[in-house]
Structure formats: C-alpha cells, structure tokens
Amino acid sequence: MKRRMIRAITLLIIAIIALLVFIGLYIDETNRVQETYRTMFATYLTDTTSSIDSYLNAEGDKPLRYRRILADYSSANSFGFLMTSLTDEQKTSLNELHACLLKYPEQMQKEDTLKAMKTAVTDISQSLDKGFEEADKIVASIDKKGL
C-alpha cells in the first residue's frame, strides 16, 4: 500500500511538471505568433504609406493605385484585429478608417484626406496614440451620406 501511494505521488509530480512545461511552451508560442502579427502589421502600414505616396505622385492609373492603398490597408487592418496589444478603441479606429476607404472612395481620394491618412498611418506604425486620434478625425470628416 505504501509503495502504491509513493508511486501515485511520483506520477502526480511528473504530471504537474509536464503540465507546467506545456503551459510554458504555449505561452512562448503565443508570444511568437503575436510578434509575427506585430511585424506584419507594421509592414503593411509601411506599404500603405508607400502606396499613398505612389498615388499622390502618380500621373495616371489612379484607380489601380487606390486599390493598392485599399489592399495594403486592408491587410494591416486584418493583422491589427489579431493583435492583443491594441485596445478595442484602437481596433475600432482602424476598422472605421478601412470602412471609409471602402465605402467612400471619392472622398478618400482627395489629396488632403490622403495626406492626413498618410500621417495617421505613419504615426500608428510608430506606435503613437495620436495616429489613432488622427484616424478618428479623418473618419469624422467624411460625409457619411456620400454627398
């Protein structure tokens, strides 16, 4: 009986150690995935900035260049949604700006709006909170009735 109890306690200790190892591995993998999300988020925000520059400096084919802005920002928005380091308000700001790009392209293609968006995206990519405030100002400046 005493041997069985010692064996049971030994197995319990081994099981607890194994559980702690798996928890540590899970946390490490979660952090690694979040780092990948942050990297991709920053990459797509940088791509969005260069796409806005390309649009503003373009001679022709503006619709294609606008679609590139939309595609790059859409990818950044998707990775931003997956990140745990962003607050719900920040995710909402990113999503509302994306919705404006989709729903109101005529208003978003104005030069001053795109310059403001470039500033906001640059600030967001540098992890500055004022970038989200600037994005909110851009969204507020859009006429939601489409006029």
N, C-alpha and C positions, 0 to 999 in steps of 0.2 A: 504494500500500500504506500509506503514511504517512497519507494522508487518511482511509482506511478505519479505521485504528486511532484516530485523533483523533475521528472520528465515533462509533465504538463506545464510547470512553471518555466522550464527552459524553453519549451516550444512557444509559450506565450511571449517571452522576452524576444526570441528570434522573430516572431511575427510582428511585434511592435517595432523592432529595429527595421524590418523590411518595409513596414508601412511608412515610417519616417523617411526612409531613403526614397520611396516612390513619391511622397509628398514633395520632397526637395527637388526631385527630377521634374515634377510637374510645374513647380514654381519657376524653375530655371527655364524650362521650355516656354512657359507663358511670357516671361520677360524677353526671351529671344524673339518670339513672334511679335510682341509689341514693339521691339526695336526695329524689326523689319517694317512694320506698319509706319512707324515714325519716319524711317528712311524713305519709303515710297511716297508718303505724304509730302515730305519736303521736296523730293524730286519732281513730283507732278506740279507742285506750286511753282517751282522754278521754271518748269516747262510752260506753265500758264503765263508767267511773266514774259518769257521769250516769245510766246505766241502773240501776246498783246503788242509787244514791240514790232513784231513782223506785220501785224495787222495795221498798226499806226503808220508804219513806214512803207506800206505796200502801194504800188502803182495800180495794180489790178487784181482780179480774182479775190475780192473781199469776202464773198460767201464761203469759199474754201478756208480762208484764214480764220473766219469767225467760227466755223465748225471745229477747227483745230483748238481754238480757245475753249470752246464748249467741251470737247473731248478731254483735254488736259485737266480742266477744272472739275469735270465730272469724275475723273479718276481720283483726283485729290479729295473730293468730297466723299467718295466711297471709302478711301482709306481713313479719312478723318472720322467717319462714322464708326469704324472698327477700333479706333484708339480709345484706351481707357483714360488717358491723360487729359483729354478735352472734357470740359463740362458740358452739360446738356444745353446751356445757353450758347456756348461756342459752336456746338454741332448744329444748333438751330440757325445761327447766323450763316454758317457755311451752306446749309441746305436752302435757306431763303435766297441767298445770292445765286445759287445754282438754279433755283426755280425762276428767278428773274431772267437769267441767261436763256433759259428755255422758252419762257412764255412771252417775253417782251424783247425780242432781238432788235427791233427798230430803235427802241430807246437805249438799249445797252450798247449799240454800235456807235453812239455818239462819242466823239473824241474825248470830251471832258469826263464822261462816265467811264470810259475805258482807262483813262489816266488815273482816275480815282480808284478804280478796281485794281490797277497795277500796284498802286501804293498800298492798298489794303492787303493784297496777296503777298507783297514783299514783306510787309510787317508781320503777317501771320506766319510766313515761312521762317522769320527770325524769332518766333515765339513771343511776339509783343502783343499784349492785350489790346492795344489801340487799333490793331488791324481788324479785330472783330467789331469794334465800335465803328470803324470806317466802313466796314461791310454793311453794318446796320444802317448807316447814313445813306449809302447807295441804294439799299432796298427801300428806304423811306422816301427817297427822291423819285422813285419810279411811279408813274401814274398807273395804278393797278387796273383802271378801266380801259387801258390800252389806247388812250387818245393822244 
